[in-house]
Every structure is written in structure tokens, then in C-alpha cells.
Amino acid sequence: MGRGKHVPIRMCVVCRRRRPKHELLRILRTPEGFILDFGGKQPGRGAYVCPDDPACWEEKRLRRFAGARAGELSRLLKERLGGAHGQG
């Protein structure tokens, strides 16, 4: 009996829930600002956030990852993801 294909698991930096990598949104922090890496292939170190949970887009909860720039990241997430989920 063969093994199934390996599915990489990542953790949301906000809620700490572990999910398959393809279910999470990768965020890159650059000196110019944040990049939402929908394909998960951009170079650099990234963090992951739940794209389907608006509670994970709150400024206060994003401070662990984004620090003082959490407000900027929160607005970006709500702008890009909010329309698809009826928020924002």
C-alpha cells in the first residue's frame, strides 16, 4: 500500500490554527510594505493568515507579526479579501 502525497502544514500567525498550506494566505513583509502572495511562490520569508476568517484580519491580532504596521496590513487584508466574504 503506497503513501498519499505529502501535504505541507502551516500555522496562522494570528489564531495559531494549523491548516494545509493551500488553505492559508501567505504574507510577505518588505521595506516597501506588505505583499499578499496568493500563489505562495514569491521569494522571501513569509507568514500565513486565514483568508476565510475575518477575525484573523483585525489590527490588534496582527501585531504579533506586523508590529506597528499592523493597521496597514489589516486595511490591506480587508480591502483585498473583505469583498469576497461580505465584510468590509
Secondary structure, 3 states (H helix, E strand, C coil): CCCCCCCCEEEECCCCCEEEHHHCEEEEEECCEEEEECCCCCCCCEEEECCCCHHHHCHHHHHHHHHHHHHHHHHHHHHHHCHHHCCC
